[in-house]
Every structure is written in C-alpha cells, then in structure tokens.
Amino acid sequence: MYYKELEVWKEAIKLVTYVYQITANYPKSEQFGIVSQIRRCVISIPSNISEGAVKHSDKETLRFLDIALGSLAELDTQMIISQNLGYIETYEAAEIQISKVNALLNGLINYYNKQIEGNNALVP
C-alpha cells in the first residue's frame, strides 16, 4: 500500500504540523534543547510509517511501525515536560492528536502481527 493513502500517515503529518507551530513559541534558549528533540521525534513518526510501508516484508514493515510508536511515546513525554516547564499552557490538543495516531498505529501494528502469525501457521 502506498503510504500517502494510510490514514495513520495523514494524521501523523497533521501532528507534525501542529507540533512545529507550537514549538515555534518556545523560548529561544530551548531551540537546541527540547525543541530540537521534540521536532526530531515528531518527524520520525510519519517518516518511519512511510519507510515501513515500502518494505517488502511484513516483519520489516512492523519494525518501522514499532519505531514510529516509540517516537510517539517519546513525543507524548516531551509534551508533558513542556507543560510542566510552562512552555505550553496545556498539551490537550496535542494529546488528542497523539491518541488518534496511537490508535491508528496500534491498529496497523496488530494487522501486521496477525499477517505474520498467519504466515507462520502455514509453515510446518
């Protein structure tokens, strides 16, 4: 499947756009600190989804989806830290989008896990 057709990829792109917009207002002193870290991990999410989607085996695809899921958890943690430090008032909007991407990503991961299990069941 072409990655641009995946709903999870589309929602991850929305998340990237939103995160870039809010991190633009972080203190300049954090440009090479938390802002850089947040932006690296949020970009990693759709990047790994797209890279996984073009792989030729379900196991390879699953590996990249797992990396995307890890980056999503990292982003969630960094948004909580940002709120605690007062860089953002609330991360509720980000949290909603993170939850949406998480649900879609877990659904895709479950699909590939079932594909792999089904293929293994056929092997004597």
N, C-alpha and C positions, 0 to 999 in steps of 0.2 A: 504494500500500500504506500502511496506517495504521502510523505509526512505532512505536507501542507493541507491534506484532507482530514487529518486527525484532529478531532475536537480538542484533545488534550494539548496538542501543539499550539492551536489557536488560542486557547485560554492561557497557556504559558507565555505566549507573546504579549497578551494583554497585561499579564503580571509584570513582565519586564518593563513595559512602557510605564506602568503605574509606579513601579519602584524607582525608575530613573527620575520621574517627575518629583517624587517626594524627597529623594536623596539630594536633589539639586539645592534644597533649602537647608541642608545640614551645615554645621559650622565649617568654615574653610580649613580649620585645624584638623578636621577629620577626613579630608579629601584622600589622603594616603593611608588612612586607618580604616574605620568601619565602612565608610562609603565605598572604598575600593573593594573591600571584602564582600559587601552586600551585592555590589554590581557584578562581581565575578561569579558569585554563586547563582544569582538570578539568571544570568545569561547562560549558565551551564544547563539549566533546566530544559529549555526548548532545543538547545544545541545537542544535548545527549538524546533527546527524543528523536530528533531528525536523524542523527547519526545511527541510532539503533534501528530506525525504520528502513534504512537502506542496506542493512546487513543481510546476508544470505542464509543465516541460520537463526532459529528461534532462540537458541542459547545465547548467541551473540547479541541479539536484539534485547533479550531480557537483561543482560549485563549492563547495557547502556540505560535501560529504563530504571534499573536499580540505582545507578549513579545519579540520574535525574531526581529520583526520590530522596536520595541522601542530600542533594543540593537544596531541595525544597525544605527539608527539615532544618538544614543549616540556615536558610533564609528566615524561617519562622523564628528561630532562636535569636538571630541578629535583629529582627524587628522588635522582639520583646526587649532586648538590651537597649535598642534605640529609644523605645518608650520609657524605660526605666531611667535613662540618662537625660530625658527631656528633649531629645532631638525631634521627636514627633509627639503630638498630644495623645493620639491613640493610633493603634495599628489595626483597628477594626476592619477598615476597607481592605487592607492587605490580607488580613486574616481570612476574610470571606473568600477572596480570590485564591489564596493558598489552599483553603479547604476544598474549593472546587477542583483545582488542579490535582490535589492529593487524591480525591475520589476517582477522578478520571484516570489518573496514572495507576492507581491500585487496580482499577478495573482492567486496564490493559495488561498489567503485570499478571493478574490472575488468568487472563485469557491465554497468555503465552505459557504460563506454568501448566495449564491444562493441555495445551498443544504438546508440550514436552512430555508430560505424563502419558498422554495418549500414544505418542510415538514410542515411548519406552515400553508400553504394554504390548506393542506388536512385536517387539524383539524377543525371540525365545531365550 
